[in-house]
Amino acid sequence: MLRAEAAALSESERLTTLAHELGRVDREWAILAEGNCSMLTDAGVVRVKASGAGMSRATTDDFVDVPLNELLSLIDRPGAGDADVQDVFDAVATRSRGRRPSVESLLHAVCLDQPGVTWVGHTHPIPVNAILSSSRPTLLTDGALFPDQVVVLGTRPLLVPYVDPGLHLAQEVRRLLRERAGDVPRAIYLQNHGMFALGNSSAEVLQITEMAVKVARVLIGACSVGQPAYMDPRQVARIDTRPDELLRRATLQGKGVA
């Protein structure tokens, strides 16, 4: 989609377009009702896909609004459990024509609370999940394989050992992100589960997901003929800070969803 066309869309329409792109059948990043996406409105509201809605066929009616502070308060509440989540989601359904937020809305809130993050996409791409479901999930975070990976994914994606999806997963990722002290990852890999892409535009979320899938495919290919040959950390740092690469990164982030 051209930038002018993207600018003409409402926020809800852009979110729906992102859902369609992430859920495209030929990509195999999310099938049936897998995956979800969200955005943070200027009013501090998380607009997120409702539970049970398919990404590839989502409409603007398939998204619900939940105040960010409401979700974060639940995540940070001592002793909170499934019953508390049920109460909050029931209240959302009451004011959203019966539609309930995805169970991953809590993790979306954690991601959207990070500096500079206003759009989030969660998918289960087959190549990424092949590695995340293997005995070597750290292949995705052990280093960088090529320059474009650094430009789009940054230098420190986060790998999270398997945690029950929902409240406990959101709490664990919130803890891990706090330990990084503002070093926000562009990609979060969830072992035996899938990935989250964190961006400041719908385009960036799509680009991060595309690049993560390419990295996973390259890793699988490299492992089929030997071992991955990661770039030297000094080379990675150079790519991550070169003025021309910073400009390219900024240019990519500024485009509308293609």
PyMOL commands that set and color helices and strands:
alter all, ss='L'
color gray80, all
select helices_A, chain A and resi 3-8+11-22+55-57+60-62+68-76+82-94+105-112+126-132+137-140+147-153+167-179+202-225+233-241+243-253
alter helices_A, ss='H'
color red, helices_A
select strands_A, chain A and resi 36-40+45-49+63-67+119-123+158-160+187-190+194-199
alter strands_A, ss='S'
color yellow, strands_A
deselect
rebuild
show_as cartoon
